[in-house]
Amino acid sequence: MVTPIRKEMSKQCNEFDGQFSSSCQVNSVPRLLLCLISNLIDGNSGNGNNGFSQEVLTVAQMIMSHQRKSNKKVAQDKAVVRRHSKTQETPVMIYCSLEIYSITRSRNIIDCPFQLGLCISYDRILEITKNIYENLRLSYKLHKCFFPNTLMKALFTVMLKDNIDINARSNFIQSHYHGTSISMIQFRTDNDSRTAFPNVDVSQKVKTNSKKLLPLPADYIDIKNLFLDRKKDEQLWAPICSINFCDITDFEDFNNAINEEITWLDAVSILLQNYQG
């Protein structure tokens, strides 16, 4: 029973691309291993691709992450450093490691579960986070802005700006926060031609021995002042939508409202080009 499972595990090749899909846990472990663990824990072989309990998925991913070629000498020598392959990393190991790192930022705290085989190493965490930062930096350099990785191209997008006040009465900086959030809502239309932006690629190697990161471009913090004259630039102000609605499900003139916004955006684009010229 063990030999065919180990063969399937040796053929498994995982690659973390910077995001966790809904089926990433099931796809990161061979089916035979999942069925075996499910029979041991739950007493059944699962029900479909998503029929395994979280306990089964977690244990199977732990085993997958630590699977290696048989070597009796290494197994008997506890002082030998066990190296892990990136192709065997599983989502639960990476997620738990990043979650601990986001809260503590402590090597000592991460080294403890790493020695117990519960997460990836601190250096590997730094490699992933630095790769994510570097790709975000290059993305900002290309697009001149940051945006969520779920944002799609060719969709009508609305941005909602609001203030955030968390524990405003607190005198401690760790518990008090005052800032601004921007929520982005995208709407599908009849002519739905949405395409996804490229995902953050974390497969490239970066140096982890240096704590310095390349800075963002200067235009990220160098913001030019721009003042609008209400009388002179009246056409730049957003118009009030002529179509009134209470609920998006009852909104029958959705495409007409989008056309109004697009017409206004085209007019603003022309005015801004004339203003800059």
RAHUMO-V704562 format. One record per pair of residues at least 6 apart in sequence whose ideal C-beta (glycine too) atoms are under 8 Angstrom apart, sorted by the first residue. I is the first residue (numbers start at 0). J is the second residue. D is the distance in Angstrom with one decimal. If there is no record, write none. Layout:
BEGIN
I & J & D
I & J & D
END
This chain:
BEGIN
0 & 35 & 7.5
3 & 31 & 6.5
4 & 29 & 6.9
4 & 31 & 4.9
4 & 32 & 5.5
4 & 35 & 6.5
5 & 66 & 7.0
7 & 29 & 3.8
7 & 30 & 7.7
7 & 31 & 5.3
7 & 32 & 7.0
8 & 29 & 5.7
8 & 32 & 6.4
8 & 62 & 8.0
8 & 63 & 6.1
8 & 66 & 4.8
9 & 66 & 7.4
10 & 29 & 7.7
11 & 27 & 7.4
11 & 28 & 7.2
11 & 29 & 5.6
11 & 63 & 6.7
11 & 86 & 7.7
11 & 87 & 7.4
12 & 86 & 4.7
13 & 27 & 5.0
13 & 85 & 7.9
13 & 86 & 5.7
13 & 87 & 6.5
13 & 88 & 5.8
13 & 89 & 6.4
14 & 85 & 7.5
14 & 86 & 6.9
14 & 202 & 6.4
15 & 85 & 7.6
15 & 88 & 6.1
15 & 90 & 7.8
15 & 93 & 5.7
15 & 127 & 7.1
15 & 201 & 6.1
15 & 202 & 7.9
16 & 198 & 5.6
16 & 199 & 7.5
16 & 200 & 6.8
16 & 201 & 6.7
16 & 202 & 7.2
17 & 130 & 7.8
17 & 131 & 6.0
17 & 134 & 7.7
17 & 148 & 7.8
17 & 198 & 5.8
17 & 199 & 3.8
17 & 200 & 6.9
17 & 201 & 4.7
18 & 148 & 6.6
18 & 198 & 6.1
18 & 199 & 7.4
19 & 90 & 5.4
19 & 94 & 6.4
20 & 26 & 7.9
22 & 48 & 6.7
22 & 49 & 7.4
23 & 90 & 4.6
24 & 56 & 4.6
24 & 60 & 6.5
24 & 89 & 7.5
24 & 90 & 5.3
24 & 91 & 6.6
25 & 33 & 7.1
25 & 48 & 5.4
25 & 49 & 6.8
25 & 51 & 6.9
25 & 56 & 7.0
27 & 60 & 6.2
27 & 63 & 6.7
27 & 89 & 4.6
27 & 90 & 5.8
28 & 56 & 7.4
28 & 59 & 4.5
28 & 60 & 5.8
28 & 63 & 5.0
28 & 89 & 6.9
29 & 63 & 7.7
32 & 59 & 5.2
32 & 62 & 6.6
32 & 63 & 6.7
33 & 45 & 6.3
33 & 51 & 5.7
33 & 55 & 6.5
33 & 56 & 7.5
33 & 59 & 5.2
34 & 44 & 4.3
34 & 45 & 6.2
36 & 55 & 5.0
36 & 58 & 5.2
36 & 59 & 4.7
36 & 62 & 7.5
37 & 43 & 6.1
37 & 44 & 5.5
37 & 45 & 4.6
37 & 51 & 5.6
37 & 52 & 7.5
37 & 55 & 4.7
38 & 44 & 5.7
40 & 52 & 7.1
40 & 54 & 5.7
40 & 55 & 5.4
40 & 58 & 6.9
41 & 52 & 5.8
41 & 54 & 7.9
41 & 55 & 6.3
45 & 51 & 4.5
45 & 55 & 7.2
51 & 59 & 7.9
56 & 91 & 7.0
57 & 91 & 5.3
60 & 89 & 3.6
60 & 90 & 6.8
60 & 91 & 4.5
60 & 92 & 6.5
61 & 89 & 7.6
61 & 91 & 7.4
61 & 92 & 7.3
61 & 116 & 7.0
61 & 117 & 7.5
63 & 87 & 6.2
63 & 89 & 5.4
64 & 83 & 6.7
64 & 87 & 5.5
64 & 88 & 6.2
64 & 89 & 5.0
64 & 92 & 5.1
64 & 116 & 7.7
65 & 81 & 7.9
65 & 83 & 7.4
65 & 87 & 7.9
65 & 116 & 5.7
66 & 87 & 6.3
67 & 81 & 7.3
73 & 79 & 5.2
73 & 81 & 7.6
83 & 119 & 7.2
83 & 120 & 7.6
85 & 123 & 8.0
88 & 119 & 6.3
88 & 123 & 8.0
92 & 117 & 7.7
92 & 118 & 5.7
92 & 119 & 5.4
93 & 119 & 6.1
93 & 127 & 7.2
95 & 112 & 7.5
95 & 117 & 6.8
95 & 118 & 5.0
96 & 109 & 6.7
96 & 113 & 7.9
96 & 118 & 4.0
96 & 119 & 4.7
96 & 123 & 7.6
96 & 124 & 5.3
97 & 124 & 6.6
97 & 127 & 7.2
97 & 128 & 7.6
99 & 108 & 6.5
99 & 109 & 5.7
99 & 112 & 7.2
99 & 118 & 6.7
100 & 109 & 6.3
100 & 121 & 7.8
100 & 124 & 5.0
100 & 128 & 7.4
103 & 109 & 7.3
106 & 121 & 4.7
109 & 118 & 6.7
109 & 120 & 7.7
109 & 121 & 4.7
109 & 124 & 6.8
110 & 121 & 6.2
112 & 118 & 4.7
113 & 119 & 6.9
113 & 120 & 5.3
113 & 121 & 7.0
122 & 207 & 5.2
125 & 207 & 4.6
126 & 204 & 7.3
126 & 205 & 6.1
126 & 207 & 5.1
127 & 201 & 5.4
129 & 205 & 4.8
129 & 207 & 6.8
129 & 212 & 6.8
130 & 199 & 7.7
130 & 200 & 7.4
130 & 201 & 4.0
130 & 202 & 7.8
130 & 203 & 6.1
130 & 205 & 5.5
131 & 199 & 5.5
131 & 201 & 5.9
132 & 212 & 5.9
133 & 205 & 6.3
133 & 212 & 7.8
133 & 213 & 7.1
134 & 199 & 4.6
134 & 200 & 5.8
134 & 201 & 7.2
135 & 145 & 7.0
135 & 199 & 6.8
136 & 213 & 6.3
136 & 215 & 6.0
138 & 145 & 7.6
138 & 199 & 7.8
139 & 145 & 5.8
139 & 215 & 6.3
139 & 216 & 6.9
139 & 219 & 6.8
140 & 216 & 5.7
143 & 218 & 7.3
146 & 183 & 7.4
146 & 196 & 7.6
147 & 183 & 6.7
148 & 196 & 7.1
148 & 198 & 6.6
148 & 199 & 6.6
150 & 156 & 7.7
150 & 183 & 6.6
150 & 185 & 7.2
150 & 196 & 6.3
151 & 185 & 6.1
151 & 193 & 4.2
151 & 194 & 6.7
151 & 195 & 5.9
151 & 196 & 7.5
152 & 193 & 6.3
152 & 194 & 4.6
152 & 195 & 7.3
152 & 196 & 6.6
153 & 192 & 4.7
153 & 193 & 5.3
153 & 194 & 6.1
154 & 185 & 4.3
154 & 186 & 6.7
154 & 187 & 6.7
154 & 188 & 7.7
154 & 191 & 7.8
154 & 193 & 4.9
155 & 185 & 6.8
155 & 186 & 4.8
155 & 188 & 6.3
155 & 257 & 5.1
155 & 260 & 7.4
156 & 183 & 5.9
156 & 184 & 7.1
156 & 185 & 5.0
156 & 186 & 7.8
157 & 183 & 7.3
157 & 184 & 4.8
157 & 185 & 7.8
157 & 186 & 7.4
158 & 181 & 5.5
158 & 182 & 7.2
158 & 183 & 5.5
158 & 184 & 7.9
159 & 181 & 6.9
159 & 182 & 4.4
159 & 183 & 7.7
159 & 184 & 6.8
160 & 179 & 6.4
160 & 180 & 7.4
160 & 181 & 5.2
161 & 179 & 7.2
161 & 180 & 5.7
161 & 182 & 7.3
162 & 177 & 7.4
162 & 178 & 7.4
162 & 179 & 5.8
162 & 180 & 7.7
163 & 176 & 6.6
163 & 177 & 7.1
163 & 178 & 5.1
163 & 179 & 6.8
163 & 180 & 5.1
164 & 176 & 7.4
164 & 177 & 5.5
165 & 174 & 7.6
165 & 175 & 6.9
165 & 176 & 4.2
165 & 177 & 7.8
166 & 174 & 4.9
166 & 175 & 5.4
166 & 176 & 7.2
167 & 175 & 6.6
167 & 177 & 6.8
169 & 175 & 4.2
185 & 193 & 7.9
186 & 253 & 7.2
186 & 257 & 7.4
187 & 193 & 7.4
188 & 253 & 7.7
188 & 254 & 6.5
188 & 257 & 6.6
189 & 254 & 6.7
227 & 235 & 5.9
227 & 236 & 7.9
229 & 236 & 7.7
232 & 270 & 7.4
232 & 274 & 8.0
234 & 266 & 6.2
234 & 267 & 7.5
234 & 270 & 6.0
235 & 267 & 5.7
235 & 270 & 6.0
235 & 271 & 7.8
237 & 263 & 6.7
238 & 259 & 7.2
238 & 263 & 5.6
240 & 256 & 5.6
240 & 259 & 6.3
240 & 260 & 7.8
241 & 259 & 6.8
242 & 250 & 7.8
242 & 252 & 4.8
242 & 255 & 6.2
242 & 256 & 5.1
242 & 259 & 7.7
244 & 250 & 4.2
244 & 252 & 7.7
247 & 253 & 7.8
250 & 256 & 7.6
END
